[in-house]
Amino acid sequence: MKSAVSRSVVAVTVLAALGSAAACGGGGDGGGAGGERPKASAAASMGPAARLERAALATGDIKGYEVERPKASDAAERAAARPGQASPAKCAPLAALPEPEARVDRVVTGADGKHHTATDVELAAYAVTDARNTMTDLREATRAVGTTKAVGAAPGAKAAESKGCATFRVGGHRYFGLHPLPVPDKGDEAVSYAYAHREGEFVIREHVTVVRRGGTLMTFAASNLYDPEGVQDDRRAERDGADGGAAMDGGDGGDGGSTPTADENPEVASEIIDAQLDKL
């Protein structure tokens, strides 16, 4: 019998995002020989990739978190899920944003043992018009109509379901349970949504927030694994009178054994978004 408690695993799949907001010009130095060039002009002289590397998060930027570059295998998986492979086609931006001028990405994990969800932060550079259009496409793909229960949600809980993209495919992956989430008041505009897909006996659950500032898109994708079979095993054990609580990976035990609950749905921490916006 497997417990579903504390079964959070790094499973970062989704998307793309953060670019160079500062079409920050920087033309001339204004003449004077020997004059010191402003920092904004120096940044503008960099290419998009260099600007993104300069803005990317690093360990020490967020208290209680570590920041790493993703493994090559993870980067290859994201590259395989590019727009144009989605069905329906309008759902493509949910799995991967359009190809940018430049892209960098980082993986943020808790350094103190208290944060069990990993967050993939991707930064991508676009022309301002293209960035705005992409946000419009994301909002359209997550347009709410009707209701459906979120994956792993408590009994009776409901969440809005997206018209047309409630279930969609990208390559061999089937995504389901798509629903919009409250939008944070960050950057020039933002979109948030959640969905899930299968990985063997587990369900990978994703919480994605995309924030635009100028021509820069910042995508924050928090993921973990949910074990529906393990949850059912634990509930059957309690129903049959087994002591399924205390010794099961953090189950809270109790008289006669309490039912371990499913791992919490992943969430993008606001401090990660704020730290990235500060560096941009």
C-alpha positions as CSV (number, residue, x, y, z in Angstrom):
1,M,0.0,0.0,0.0
2,K,1.4,3.3,-1.0
3,S,0.7,6.6,0.7
4,A,0.1,9.7,-1.3
5,V,1.4,12.0,1.4
6,S,4.6,13.9,0.7
7,R,4.8,12.5,-2.8
8,S,5.8,15.8,-4.3
9,V,8.4,15.3,-7.1
10,V,10.0,17.7,-9.5
11,A,8.1,17.3,-12.7
12,V,8.5,20.5,-14.7
13,T,7.2,20.2,-18.2
14,V,5.6,23.2,-19.6
15,L,6.4,26.2,-21.6
16,A,8.6,29.1,-22.3
17,A,9.0,32.6,-21.2
18,L,10.7,35.9,-20.2
19,G,12.2,38.2,-22.6
20,S,13.7,41.6,-22.8
21,A,11.2,44.2,-21.7
22,A,13.5,47.2,-22.2
23,A,13.3,48.1,-25.8
24,C,15.2,50.5,-23.7
25,G,16.9,52.4,-26.4
26,G,20.0,53.9,-25.7
27,G,21.2,55.5,-28.8
28,G,23.9,58.0,-28.4
29,D,26.2,59.0,-25.6
30,G,25.5,62.6,-26.2
31,G,28.9,63.7,-27.4
32,G,31.3,64.5,-24.7
33,A,34.5,62.5,-25.1
34,G,35.4,60.5,-22.1
35,G,31.8,60.7,-20.8
36,E,30.6,57.7,-18.8
37,R,28.0,55.7,-20.6
38,P,24.7,55.2,-18.6
39,K,23.9,51.7,-17.4
40,A,20.7,51.6,-19.4
41,S,22.7,52.3,-22.6
42,A,25.2,49.5,-21.7
43,A,22.3,47.0,-21.2
44,A,20.8,48.1,-24.5
45,S,24.1,47.3,-26.3
46,M,23.8,43.6,-25.3
47,G,22.1,41.0,-27.4
48,P,18.8,39.5,-26.2
49,A,20.4,36.4,-24.8
50,A,22.9,38.4,-22.8
51,R,20.2,40.6,-21.4
52,L,18.2,37.6,-20.3
53,E,21.2,35.9,-18.7
54,R,21.9,39.1,-16.8
55,A,18.2,39.2,-15.6
56,A,17.9,35.5,-14.7
57,L,17.5,34.5,-11.1
58,A,20.4,33.1,-9.1
59,T,20.8,31.5,-5.7
60,G,20.7,34.2,-3.1
61,D,18.1,36.3,-4.9
62,I,15.2,34.6,-3.0
63,K,15.6,33.7,0.7
64,G,14.9,30.0,1.3
65,Y,15.3,29.0,-2.3
66,E,18.0,27.6,-4.5
67,V,18.3,28.3,-8.2
68,E,19.8,26.0,-10.8
69,R,20.1,25.6,-14.5
70,P,17.8,22.8,-15.8
71,K,19.2,19.5,-16.8
72,A,19.8,19.0,-20.5
73,S,17.2,16.2,-20.7
74,D,14.5,18.6,-19.3
75,A,15.5,21.3,-21.8
76,A,15.2,18.8,-24.7
77,E,11.7,17.7,-23.5
78,R,10.5,21.3,-23.5
79,A,12.0,21.9,-27.0
80,A,10.1,18.9,-28.3
81,A,6.8,20.5,-27.3
82,R,6.8,23.5,-29.5
83,P,3.7,25.2,-31.0
84,G,2.1,23.6,-34.0
85,Q,2.0,20.1,-32.5
86,A,-1.0,20.8,-30.3
87,S,-4.6,19.6,-31.0
88,P,-6.7,21.7,-31.0
89,A,-4.2,24.1,-32.5
90,K,-5.4,27.1,-30.4
91,C,-4.2,25.3,-27.3
92,A,-0.5,25.3,-28.5
93,P,0.6,28.3,-26.3
94,L,-0.5,26.5,-23.2
95,A,2.2,23.9,-23.8
96,A,4.9,26.1,-25.3
97,L,5.0,29.8,-26.1
98,P,6.0,30.9,-29.7
99,E,9.7,30.8,-30.5
100,P,11.3,33.9,-29.0
101,E,14.3,35.9,-30.0
102,A,16.2,34.5,-27.0
103,R,15.4,32.3,-24.0
104,V,17.0,31.4,-20.7
105,D,15.5,29.3,-17.9
106,R,16.1,28.3,-14.3
107,V,14.7,25.8,-11.8
108,V,13.8,27.2,-8.3
109,T,13.5,24.8,-5.4
110,G,13.2,25.2,-1.6
111,A,16.5,25.2,0.2
112,D,14.9,24.8,3.7
113,G,12.9,21.6,3.3
114,K,9.7,23.6,3.6
115,H,9.0,24.2,-0.1
116,H,8.4,20.9,-1.8
117,T,7.3,22.2,-5.2
118,A,9.9,23.0,-7.9
119,T,9.2,26.1,-10.1
120,D,10.6,26.3,-13.6
121,V,11.2,30.0,-14.5
122,E,11.7,30.7,-18.2
123,L,12.6,34.1,-19.7
124,A,11.9,34.9,-23.3
125,A,12.4,38.0,-25.5
126,Y,9.9,39.2,-28.0
127,A,8.9,42.3,-29.9
128,V,6.3,44.1,-27.8
129,T,3.5,43.4,-30.3
130,D,4.3,39.7,-30.4
131,A,4.3,39.5,-26.6
132,R,0.9,41.2,-26.3
133,N,-0.6,38.9,-29.0
134,T,0.7,35.8,-27.1
135,M,-1.0,37.0,-23.9
136,T,-4.2,37.4,-25.8
137,D,-3.9,33.9,-27.2
138,L,-3.3,32.5,-23.7
139,R,-6.4,34.3,-22.3
140,E,-8.5,32.9,-25.2
141,A,-7.2,29.4,-24.6
142,T,-8.1,29.6,-20.9
143,R,-11.5,31.3,-21.4
144,A,-13.8,29.9,-18.7
145,V,-17.1,28.3,-19.3
146,G,-18.8,25.8,-17.0
147,T,-17.2,24.1,-14.1
148,T,-15.2,20.9,-13.4
149,K,-13.4,19.5,-10.3
150,A,-9.7,20.3,-10.3
151,V,-7.3,17.3,-10.2
152,G,-6.6,16.3,-6.5
153,A,-9.1,18.9,-5.2
154,A,-11.0,18.3,-2.0
155,P,-14.5,16.6,-2.3
156,G,-17.1,19.1,-3.5
157,A,-14.5,21.6,-4.7
158,K,-15.0,23.0,-8.2
159,A,-13.0,25.1,-10.7
160,A,-13.8,26.8,-14.0
161,E,-13.0,24.7,-17.1
162,S,-11.7,26.1,-20.4
163,K,-13.8,26.0,-23.5
164,G,-12.0,24.0,-26.2
165,C,-8.8,23.4,-24.3
166,A,-10.2,21.6,-21.3
167,T,-8.5,18.5,-22.8
168,F,-5.8,18.8,-25.5
169,R,-2.8,16.9,-26.8
170,V,0.7,17.9,-27.6
171,G,2.6,15.1,-29.3
172,G,2.1,12.0,-27.2
173,H,0.9,13.9,-24.1
174,R,-2.7,14.4,-23.2
175,Y,-3.4,17.3,-21.0
176,F,-6.7,17.6,-19.0
177,G,-8.4,19.5,-16.2
178,L,-7.4,22.9,-17.6
179,H,-8.9,25.7,-15.5
180,P,-8.0,29.4,-15.1
181,L,-6.6,30.6,-11.7
182,P,-6.7,34.1,-10.1
183,V,-4.5,36.5,-11.9
184,P,-1.7,38.2,-9.9
185,D,-1.4,41.9,-10.2
186,K,2.1,41.8,-11.6
187,G,3.9,43.4,-14.6
188,D,1.9,44.9,-17.4
189,E,-0.5,41.9,-17.6
190,A,-0.6,38.3,-16.4
191,V,-2.4,35.0,-17.0
192,S,-2.6,32.0,-14.6
193,Y,-4.0,28.5,-15.2
194,A,-3.5,24.9,-14.1
195,Y,-3.8,21.5,-15.8
196,A,-2.5,17.9,-15.5
197,H,-1.2,15.0,-17.5
198,R,-0.3,11.4,-16.8
199,E,3.1,10.0,-16.2
200,G,2.8,6.3,-15.7
201,E,0.7,5.6,-12.6
202,F,1.1,9.2,-11.5
203,V,-0.5,12.5,-12.5
204,I,1.8,15.5,-13.1
205,R,0.0,18.7,-12.0
206,E,1.0,22.1,-13.3
207,H,0.3,25.6,-12.0
208,V,1.5,28.2,-14.6
209,T,1.7,32.0,-14.4
210,V,2.8,34.1,-17.4
211,V,3.7,37.7,-16.7
212,R,4.4,40.3,-19.4
213,R,6.5,43.4,-19.0
214,G,7.0,45.3,-22.2
215,G,8.3,42.7,-24.7
216,T,9.4,40.3,-22.0
217,L,7.3,37.3,-21.0
218,M,8.1,35.5,-17.7
219,T,6.7,32.0,-17.3
220,F,6.6,30.4,-13.9
221,A,5.6,26.7,-13.9
222,A,5.2,24.9,-10.6
223,S,4.8,21.1,-10.8
224,N,4.4,18.1,-8.6
225,L,3.3,14.5,-8.8
226,Y,-0.1,13.2,-7.5
227,D,-0.7,9.5,-6.8
228,P,-4.4,8.8,-7.2
229,E,-4.0,5.1,-6.7
230,G,-2.1,5.6,-3.5
231,V,-4.8,7.9,-2.2
232,Q,-7.5,5.3,-2.9
233,D,-5.4,2.6,-1.3
234,D,-5.1,4.7,1.9
235,R,-8.9,5.4,1.9
236,R,-9.8,1.8,1.5
237,A,-7.4,0.8,4.3
238,E,-9.0,3.3,6.7
239,R,-12.5,2.1,5.6
240,D,-11.4,-1.5,6.3
241,G,-10.2,-0.5,9.8
242,A,-6.4,-0.6,9.1
243,D,-4.2,1.9,11.0
244,G,-3.2,3.8,7.9
245,G,-2.2,7.1,9.4
246,A,0.8,7.5,11.7
247,A,3.6,5.7,10.0
248,M,2.9,6.6,6.5
249,D,5.2,9.3,5.1
250,G,3.9,12.0,7.3
251,G,0.3,10.8,7.8
252,D,-1.1,12.4,10.9
253,G,-2.3,9.2,12.5
254,G,-4.8,9.5,15.3
255,D,-7.1,7.0,17.0
256,G,-7.8,4.3,14.5
257,G,-5.7,6.0,11.8
258,S,-6.7,9.0,9.8
259,T,-6.9,9.1,6.0
260,P,-3.8,10.6,4.4
261,T,-4.7,13.4,2.0
262,A,-3.5,13.9,-1.5
263,D,-0.5,16.2,-2.0
264,E,-1.4,19.8,-2.3
265,N,-1.8,21.2,-5.7
266,P,1.3,23.1,-6.7
267,E,1.4,26.9,-6.5
268,V,3.7,29.5,-7.9
269,A,5.1,31.5,-4.9
270,S,4.6,35.2,-5.2
271,E,8.1,35.8,-3.9
272,I,9.6,34.1,-6.9
273,I,7.6,36.3,-9.3
274,D,8.6,39.4,-7.3
275,A,12.3,38.5,-7.3
276,Q,12.3,37.9,-11.0
277,L,10.5,41.2,-11.7
278,D,13.0,43.0,-9.5
279,K,15.9,41.6,-11.5
280,L,14.3,42.5,-14.8
